[in-house]
Amino acid sequence: MDDALPATMQAIEITEFGGPEVLKMTERPVPRPEGNEVLIRVAAAGVNRPEVLQRKGMYPPPPGASDLPGLECAGEIAAVGADVNHWKPGDRVCALLTGGGYAQYAIADAGSCLPVPENISLEDAAGLPETVFTVWANMFDDAQLKSGETLLVHGGTSGIGVTAIQLGKAFGARVITTCGTKEKCDAALRIGADAAFLYEEDDWEGEIAKSGGADVVLDMAGGDFVNRNLACLNTGGRHVSIAMLRGAEATINIFVIMQRRLRLTGSTMKSRPFPEKARLAADIRAMAWPKLESGDFRPVIDRTFPLADAAEAHKRMESGAHMGKILLKTP
């Protein structure tokens, strides 16, 4: 046990399942890293929709994970487990977590950590892991988006959306997005999207099909959007589902899939085994991180709340008004 570490820390816990008001500040023992784990002194944590679902009792943490919410954080390594040999105390990292990010200290698997470049603050870096891992795993690793292809991403000003737009452009794709307001469409265009449509008002699938179609769809909507997505996919197109904000069920035309040789897939990130996350982290560090270091893409931050105001941060998330990542800053 490291005597230099404090015995307790401030953290946000879910006192019962329900609205944002169930998120309360508490005091917990500072965890100690074991094996291939590192302990991070958290500078800030990202706020994500899966944590909203966890708060409502709809997305429990995987076995063995912290019951505290928080799927990503950034800070300095405070201690390492006995099996860790490539990180040391004092290293600036951001990390994908299975839980526990809404706290002053958090445990991460060493393979799920990435170095924070000097041109990115620790606070801003907290908005990177969940979105970058998700976008890389689904858009590049699974859907194999290539330079010269067209990407359609819904929710262009969400945390996932701004990352998908920037990385898609950084790797040579044409990027089209949908948003809920004209203001958000304008913001998506400033971030780098080639075209932006109002998803409730525009015939976006028709316009995309007329302009050359899409090769990859990164879909957070689900529900009725799935069939509309398929309508604008080119032959050999890939449809990747990562959320279902418009519903978990969709009616689709199977003949369209057959006729155009479409591929429908999807995934979640939290339950993936650590070796798979480590493989993704290695690919991200080798291929995406140079784009971050060069400024070709950067974290886009909507608002930063004090850790004690986690309930307000969740209200902001659920309002849908945010553009970019919502963060919690630790005291």
C-alpha positions as CSV (number, residue, x, y, z in Angstrom):
1,M,0.0,0.0,0.0
2,D,1.4,3.4,-1.0
3,D,1.6,5.6,2.1
4,A,1.9,8.7,-0.1
5,L,-1.7,8.3,-1.3
6,P,-4.6,9.6,0.7
7,A,-6.9,7.1,2.4
8,T,-10.1,8.6,1.0
9,M,-11.4,10.6,-2.0
10,Q,-14.4,12.5,-3.1
11,A,-16.6,10.7,-5.6
12,I,-20.1,10.8,-7.2
13,E,-22.3,7.8,-6.5
14,I,-25.7,6.8,-7.7
15,T,-27.8,6.6,-4.6
16,E,-30.8,5.0,-6.3
17,F,-31.9,4.7,-9.9
18,G,-33.7,7.8,-11.2
19,G,-33.2,11.3,-12.4
20,P,-30.0,13.4,-12.2
21,E,-30.8,14.3,-8.6
22,V,-29.7,10.8,-7.5
23,L,-26.1,11.6,-8.2
24,K,-24.6,12.6,-4.9
25,M,-21.1,13.4,-3.6
26,T,-19.7,10.8,-1.2
27,E,-16.4,9.8,0.3
28,R,-14.8,6.5,-0.8
29,P,-11.5,4.8,-0.1
30,V,-8.8,5.5,-2.7
31,P,-8.5,2.3,-4.7
32,R,-5.1,0.6,-5.0
33,P,-3.9,-0.7,-8.4
34,E,-3.2,-4.4,-8.8
35,G,-1.6,-6.5,-11.6
36,N,-1.9,-4.6,-14.9
37,E,-3.8,-1.7,-13.4
38,V,-2.8,2.0,-12.9
39,L,-4.2,4.5,-10.5
40,I,-5.0,7.9,-12.0
41,R,-5.2,11.1,-10.1
42,V,-8.1,12.4,-12.0
43,A,-8.0,16.0,-13.4
44,A,-11.3,15.7,-15.2
45,A,-13.8,13.0,-16.4
46,G,-16.0,12.9,-19.4
47,V,-19.8,12.6,-19.2
48,N,-21.4,10.1,-21.6
49,R,-24.8,8.7,-22.4
50,P,-24.1,5.2,-21.1
51,E,-23.6,6.9,-17.6
52,V,-27.1,8.4,-18.0
53,L,-28.4,4.9,-18.7
54,Q,-26.5,3.5,-15.7
55,R,-28.0,6.2,-13.5
56,K,-31.5,5.1,-14.7
57,G,-30.7,1.4,-14.0
58,M,-30.6,0.4,-17.6
59,Y,-26.8,-0.2,-18.2
60,P,-25.1,-1.9,-15.2
61,P,-21.3,-1.9,-14.9
62,P,-19.6,-5.2,-16.0
63,P,-18.7,-7.7,-13.3
64,G,-15.8,-6.5,-11.1
65,A,-16.0,-2.9,-12.3
66,S,-16.5,0.1,-10.0
67,D,-20.1,0.9,-9.2
68,L,-19.2,4.6,-9.6
69,P,-20.2,6.2,-13.0
70,G,-17.5,7.5,-15.4
71,L,-16.2,5.7,-18.5
72,E,-13.3,8.0,-19.2
73,C,-10.9,10.4,-17.4
74,A,-7.5,12.1,-17.8
75,G,-4.9,13.0,-15.2
76,E,-1.5,11.9,-13.9
77,I,-0.6,8.3,-12.9
78,A,-0.4,8.1,-9.1
79,A,0.6,4.5,-8.7
80,V,1.0,1.3,-10.8
81,G,0.3,-2.4,-10.3
82,A,3.0,-5.0,-10.0
83,D,2.7,-6.1,-13.7
84,V,2.8,-2.6,-15.2
85,N,6.1,-1.8,-16.9
86,H,5.3,0.9,-19.6
87,W,3.7,3.5,-17.4
88,K,5.1,5.2,-14.3
89,P,3.8,7.7,-11.6
90,G,3.7,11.2,-13.0
91,D,2.8,10.2,-16.6
92,R,0.1,12.3,-18.2
93,V,-2.6,9.9,-19.5
94,C,-6.2,9.7,-20.6
95,A,-8.0,6.4,-20.1
96,L,-11.0,4.4,-21.1
97,L,-12.6,3.0,-17.9
98,T,-15.2,0.3,-17.1
99,G,-16.4,2.8,-14.4
100,G,-15.2,5.0,-11.6
101,G,-14.3,8.1,-13.5
102,Y,-16.5,10.5,-11.4
103,A,-13.9,10.6,-8.6
104,Q,-10.6,12.1,-7.6
105,Y,-8.8,8.8,-8.3
106,A,-9.7,6.1,-10.7
107,I,-8.4,2.6,-11.6
108,A,-7.7,1.8,-15.3
109,D,-6.3,-1.1,-17.1
110,A,-2.8,-0.1,-18.3
111,G,-3.7,-1.2,-21.9
112,S,-6.6,1.2,-22.0
113,C,-4.5,4.3,-21.4
114,L,-3.1,6.7,-23.9
115,P,-0.5,9.5,-23.4
116,V,-1.8,13.1,-23.4
117,P,0.2,15.1,-25.9
118,E,1.8,18.3,-24.7
119,N,-0.5,20.4,-26.9
120,I,-3.6,19.1,-25.1
121,S,-4.5,20.0,-21.5
122,L,-5.4,17.3,-19.1
123,E,-8.8,18.7,-18.6
124,D,-9.6,18.7,-22.4
125,A,-8.0,15.2,-22.7
126,A,-10.8,13.8,-20.5
127,G,-13.1,14.2,-23.5
128,L,-11.1,11.9,-25.7
129,P,-11.0,8.2,-24.7
130,E,-14.7,7.1,-25.0
131,T,-15.3,8.9,-28.2
132,V,-12.0,8.1,-29.9
133,F,-12.1,4.4,-28.9
134,T,-15.7,4.1,-30.1
135,V,-15.1,5.9,-33.4
136,W,-11.9,4.1,-34.1
137,A,-13.3,0.7,-33.3
138,N,-16.5,1.1,-35.3
139,M,-15.6,3.5,-38.1
140,F,-12.1,2.3,-39.0
141,D,-11.5,-1.1,-37.4
142,D,-14.9,-2.6,-38.2
143,A,-16.4,-0.5,-41.1
144,Q,-12.9,0.0,-42.7
145,L,-13.6,3.6,-43.8
146,K,-11.1,4.6,-46.5
147,S,-9.8,7.8,-48.0
148,G,-12.2,9.0,-50.7
149,E,-15.2,7.3,-49.3
150,T,-18.3,9.1,-47.9
151,L,-19.2,8.9,-44.2
152,L,-22.7,9.7,-42.8
153,V,-22.7,10.4,-39.0
154,H,-25.8,11.4,-37.1
155,G,-25.6,13.8,-34.2
156,G,-22.7,15.8,-35.6
157,T,-22.3,18.0,-32.6
158,S,-22.4,15.2,-30.0
159,G,-19.1,14.0,-28.5
160,I,-19.1,11.0,-30.9
161,G,-20.1,13.3,-33.8
162,V,-17.4,15.9,-33.5
163,T,-14.8,13.1,-33.2
164,A,-16.2,11.2,-36.1
165,I,-16.2,14.3,-38.3
166,Q,-12.7,15.3,-37.5
167,L,-11.2,11.8,-37.8
168,G,-13.1,11.1,-41.0
169,K,-11.8,14.3,-42.6
170,A,-8.2,13.7,-41.2
171,F,-8.2,10.3,-43.0
172,G,-9.5,11.6,-46.3
173,A,-13.2,10.9,-46.2
174,R,-16.1,13.1,-47.3
175,V,-18.3,13.6,-44.2
176,I,-22.0,14.3,-44.1
177,T,-23.9,14.7,-40.8
178,T,-27.4,15.4,-39.5
179,C,-28.2,17.7,-36.5
180,G,-31.3,18.9,-34.7
181,T,-30.9,22.6,-35.2
182,K,-29.6,25.1,-37.8
183,E,-27.1,26.3,-35.2
184,K,-25.8,22.8,-34.7
185,C,-25.5,22.2,-38.5
186,D,-23.5,25.4,-38.7
187,A,-21.2,24.2,-35.9
188,A,-20.8,20.8,-37.6
189,L,-19.7,22.6,-40.8
190,R,-17.2,24.7,-38.8
191,I,-15.8,21.5,-37.3
192,G,-15.2,20.1,-40.8
193,A,-18.3,18.4,-42.1
194,D,-18.8,18.7,-45.9
195,A,-22.6,18.9,-45.6
196,A,-25.1,19.0,-42.7
197,F,-28.8,18.4,-42.7
198,L,-31.7,18.9,-40.2
199,Y,-32.7,15.4,-39.4
200,E,-36.3,16.2,-38.5
201,E,-37.0,18.5,-41.5
202,D,-34.8,17.6,-44.4
203,D,-35.0,14.7,-46.9
204,W,-31.4,13.9,-45.9
205,E,-31.4,10.4,-47.3
206,G,-32.7,11.5,-50.6
207,E,-30.2,14.4,-50.8
208,I,-27.3,12.1,-49.8
209,A,-28.3,9.5,-52.4
210,K,-28.5,12.1,-55.1
211,S,-25.0,13.5,-54.2
212,G,-23.3,10.2,-54.5
213,G,-24.5,8.2,-51.5
214,A,-22.7,7.1,-48.4
215,D,-20.2,4.2,-48.0
216,V,-20.3,4.1,-44.2
217,V,-23.0,5.1,-41.7
218,L,-22.1,5.6,-38.0
219,D,-25.5,5.4,-36.5
220,M,-26.5,6.5,-33.0
221,A,-30.2,6.9,-33.8
222,G,-31.5,3.4,-34.5
223,G,-35.3,3.1,-34.8
224,D,-36.8,4.6,-38.0
225,F,-33.4,6.0,-39.1
226,V,-32.0,2.6,-39.9
227,N,-34.2,2.1,-43.0
228,R,-33.4,5.7,-44.1
229,N,-29.7,5.0,-43.6
230,L,-29.9,1.9,-45.9
231,A,-31.7,4.0,-48.6
232,C,-28.6,6.2,-49.1
233,L,-25.9,3.5,-48.7
234,N,-23.9,2.7,-51.8
235,T,-23.3,-0.9,-53.0
236,G,-20.9,-2.5,-50.5
237,G,-21.9,0.0,-47.8
238,R,-21.4,-0.6,-44.1
239,H,-23.9,0.4,-41.4
240,V,-22.5,0.5,-37.9
241,S,-24.9,0.9,-34.9
242,I,-23.5,2.3,-31.7
243,A,-26.6,3.6,-29.9
244,M,-30.4,3.6,-30.3
245,L,-31.7,7.0,-29.3
246,R,-34.8,6.6,-31.5
247,G,-35.5,3.0,-30.5
248,A,-34.1,-0.5,-30.3
249,E,-36.2,-1.9,-33.1
250,A,-36.3,-1.2,-36.8
251,T,-38.1,-2.5,-39.8
252,I,-35.8,-2.9,-42.8
253,N,-36.0,-4.1,-46.4
254,I,-33.9,-7.3,-46.6
255,F,-33.9,-7.2,-50.4
256,V,-32.1,-3.8,-50.3
257,I,-29.3,-5.5,-48.2
258,M,-29.1,-8.4,-50.6
259,Q,-29.2,-6.2,-53.7
260,R,-26.5,-3.8,-52.6
261,R,-24.5,-6.2,-50.6
262,L,-24.8,-4.1,-47.5
263,R,-23.3,-5.0,-44.1
264,L,-25.0,-4.2,-40.9
265,T,-23.0,-4.5,-37.6
266,G,-22.7,-2.8,-34.3
267,S,-21.0,-2.9,-30.9
268,T,-20.7,-1.6,-27.4
269,M,-17.4,-0.6,-25.8
270,K,-17.7,-1.1,-22.0
271,S,-17.9,-4.9,-22.0
272,R,-15.0,-5.5,-24.5
273,P,-12.2,-7.5,-22.9
274,F,-9.0,-5.6,-21.9
275,P,-6.8,-7.3,-24.5
276,E,-9.1,-6.1,-27.2
277,K,-9.1,-2.5,-25.8
278,A,-5.3,-2.7,-25.6
279,R,-5.1,-3.6,-29.3
280,L,-7.4,-0.7,-30.2
281,A,-5.3,1.6,-28.0
282,A,-2.1,0.6,-29.8
283,D,-3.7,1.3,-33.2
284,I,-5.1,4.6,-32.0
285,R,-1.7,5.6,-30.7
286,A,0.0,4.7,-33.9
287,M,-2.5,6.1,-36.4
288,A,-4.9,8.6,-34.8
289,W,-2.6,10.2,-32.1
290,P,-0.3,11.8,-34.7
291,K,-3.4,13.6,-36.0
292,L,-4.1,14.8,-32.5
293,E,-0.5,16.0,-32.0
294,S,-0.6,17.8,-35.4
295,G,-3.9,19.6,-34.6
296,D,-5.8,17.8,-37.4
297,F,-8.3,16.9,-34.7
298,R,-8.9,18.2,-31.2
299,P,-11.3,17.6,-28.3
300,V,-14.3,19.9,-28.7
301,I,-15.6,20.8,-25.2
302,D,-19.1,22.0,-24.6
303,R,-19.0,22.8,-20.9
304,T,-17.1,21.9,-17.8
305,F,-18.8,21.4,-14.4
306,P,-17.3,20.9,-11.0
307,L,-17.5,17.3,-9.9
308,A,-20.0,18.2,-7.2
309,D,-22.4,19.4,-10.0
310,A,-22.6,16.0,-11.7
311,A,-26.4,16.3,-11.7
312,E,-26.3,19.5,-13.6
313,A,-23.9,17.9,-16.1
314,H,-26.4,15.1,-16.6
315,K,-29.2,17.6,-17.1
316,R,-27.1,19.3,-19.8
317,M,-26.5,15.9,-21.5
318,E,-30.2,15.0,-21.5
319,S,-31.3,18.4,-22.7
320,G,-29.6,17.7,-26.0
321,A,-28.3,21.3,-26.2
322,H,-24.6,20.5,-25.8
323,M,-22.2,20.8,-28.7
324,G,-19.1,18.7,-28.0
325,K,-18.1,17.0,-24.7
326,I,-19.4,17.7,-21.3
327,L,-16.7,17.4,-18.6
328,L,-16.5,17.1,-14.8
329,K,-13.5,18.7,-13.1
330,T,-12.3,17.2,-9.9
331,P,-11.5,19.4,-6.8
